[in-house]
Amino acid sequence: MSNDTQRPTDAGESGEQTTDSTDGFDSMLPGVRRRDFMKAGAAAGGLSGLAGCTSLLSEDDVQGTASASGVDNSVPPGEHDEYYAILSGGQAGDVRVYGLPSMRELIRIPVFNRDASRGYGFDDESEQMLEDAGGYTWGDTHHPRISQTDGDYDGRFAYVNDKANGRMARIDLTYFETDAIVNIPNQQGTHGACAQLPDTDLIFGVGEFRTPIPNDGTGDLEDPDSYGSVLAAIDPESMNVEWEVLIDGNMDNGDGSKEGRYFFTSAYNTEEAATESGMTRADRDDVKAFDIPRIEAAVEAGNYETINEVPVVDGRKDSPLNQGDDPIVHYIPTPKSPHGVSVTPDNEYVIVSGKLDPTASVIDIDKIDEVDDPADAIVGQPKLGLGPLHTAYDGRGHAYTTLFIDSQVVKWDIEEAVEAENRSESPVIEKIDVHYNPGHLIASESYTENPAGDWLVSLNKLSKDRFLPVGPQHPENDQLIYIGDDEEGMQLVKDSPAQAEPHDASICHKSKINPKEVYDPEDLELSHTAEGESSMERVGDDRVEIEMYSTRNHYGFQEMVVREGDEVEMQVTNVETTSDMLHSVAIPNHDVHMRVAPQETRKATFTADEPGVYWIYCAHFCSALHLEMRSRLIVKPEE
């Protein structure tokens, strides 16, 4: 399918030239095919597709590439990027880490997936963590968010959701590895991992799918009216679910106000139906504003029902806790099926994108608890384009919103949107084509109180002709856009293919994240084995416990002899002190792989169930004698 079919124009109201599915746009530029125009034009920056173009290229100009923007994002060999970008990995179940502005992928952090390259899910600790969190074999990561202190990234942790299985995970940014996962009770489809700010006092898991609560088969399974979805509040240190709030309808995305009072979610399916036709009968949905202090007061007062060992507060519209002047949840009506929701850096507004409506709704946070009619808290509704989904900020009063159908990012003035009439296009400053159908976007440090305002990444769902063909499943496309020059406008700088299907991201300056290059043994639960101190002990009739070290060229034991049927617990310490000097323990035919970083200790337990000789080897090339770095596991047959 050509992307031409993805971009109808909003004709009829403004009198703009329309585009049909074959040649409407091409007719605007005789001699220049539309796709070629988009390739070169977007690279030059400042283009807006069918609305508000800032420049048109001649046929002779249609030869450029991304470098035609004139913005240098190169990072020479040996030099470091300015930013860490932490991006979701989608159905891969991991998190990707880029360096910005180079867009070089630095590492992938396994979260809900096993990863042999990291030994994740193969050593006892991570395997048990995944098992305790449900034992699922995959996850769907969407929204990585970095912890904050005083409204700024503190570089301690990142949190990310699992939409597939209703889980939340924490990533320790000291070592860039997942260290905790919680399986959220009473929730299916956790869509969002957002913090209570300014100090990350809570992490919120936004429950999307409505189910019976408890979902144990005791209720009416076929009646959607008996279903519900919950917002879950998670302690960021213990990763325990502290409380939940039951609401009407489905929830989608979420974001927290900067001073800690409100948490906002977009929502859909006010009809509380179970089919597409049923979910789209009404013409309005809502944004939910959770008043966190009031909810916590209700929990403290015992105004909840304990379901699956979690206090669940009733936040539905007809709940007694929502009657009177102090509701715990405000339901703010918006156009149908709003999607992305985000709070402005100054905490004055929360902006929700229309998705099915060409507008975004600007909600005055201070008015939410003052107005009699919740709709009166909406103080602006600019017309942005077709398919507005998500919004980011530059700290200069501008918002940037993805337009899924128009395949564009639109830059607009927030205060102008408040001052203008509703559905006005006057707040729109500029649009730029992206390739194609963008979902999320993120600007550098956009979720903090002080965005950097220089780089923006558009995470596009389709790439089509942007890369070499690799079969029917095309890569997606993360595109780097420079937004630091308001006079020159947005400038597309780089395409970066991504494995499907990424969603959200966070961008943090490198000065705020300080990872350790060598493990501190005090950070590990396992005992540290020093060089020369390996031990092997039989415990009972059928268990062997091994502790050994590894260093360049050899393991602590040249051979280990066990009996058929023994349970073997093998603990290995990498005694290297040089950074980046990894070793591993790979055991053929036993599904064992431990990757062990300098000064790290890992443990794996397995059954030696087949007699024979098994060569243990290091799967990380570490020295000139790497191939000779071996040990024998000898499994003697039962006598």
MOLIN-V962215 format. One line per field, one symbol per residue. phi: phi as a letter, one per 30 degrees, with the letter a starting at -180 (. if undefined). psi: psi as a letter, one per 30 degrees, with the letter a starting at -180 (. if undefined). A space follows every 50 residues. Layout:
phi: ???
psi: ???
//
This chain:
phi: .ddedcbdcddjdciddcbcdbbdddddbeibdeddddedddddjidbic bidcabcdddddbdbedddicccdbdejccddbccccdciddibbccccc cdidddaccdbcbdbddcidjcdeddddddddcjidcabbdbbdbcdbbh ibecidbbbbccddbibbbccdddbhbdbabcdddibbidckbbcdcdbh dbccccdcddbdbdcbidcddccddcdabbccccddcdicddabbdbdic cbcaacddcjdcbcbdabiddhccbedddcddcbbacccdddeddddddd didacdbhibdccdcdecdedccicbddbcccdbeehdbdbacdedidbc cbddhdbdcccccddddeccddceddddcaaddckcidcbbbbcicjccb bdcdddhbcccbcdddddddddidcdddcabbdbbbhdcdbbcehddcdb edicbbccccdbchcdbedbjdcdddbccdbdbdbdddidbdcacbdbdd bdbcabbbdddcbbddcbdceddcdddccddicdbbbdcidbbbcbbbcb aeiacdcdabcbcejddccccbcdddcddicdbbbcceibhcbccbdeic bbbbcbcdcbdkcbddbcdcdbadcedddbbccccdddd
psi: kkfeffillileefglklkagegeeeffikfjkeeeeeeeeeeflglgcf khkflkkleffiglafffffkjgkjlkflllflkkjklgbffgakkjlkk gfgkkelkjkdgkkjeffgkffleeeeeeeefgfglflljkeikkkllkh glkfgelkkkljeeghlklkkjfeghkkfkkkjjlgkkijikjklklfgh flkkjjkekklkjliggfajffjffgllllkkkkkfefhkjellkklkal lclllklfgfelkkklllhffhlgleeefgelgkblkkjkjeeeeeeeee fgilkjkhgkkjkjglegkffglafikfkkjjkllkhlckkkkleggelk kkkfdfkglkkjkjeffegelejffffjfkikjeakhkelkllffggklk kkjeefhlkkklkeeeeefllkgkfefkellkkljlikcllklkgefafi legekkkkjkfkfcgflkkhaejllajjkkkkgfjfefakjkekkjkkkk jlcllkkkkfffkikkfkkjfffkfllkklkggllkkkjafhkkkkkllk lkfllfkflkkllkfkkkjjkkkjgkfklgillljkjkgghkjkkjlkgl klkkklkifkkakjjklkfkjflfgeffjllkjjjklk.
//
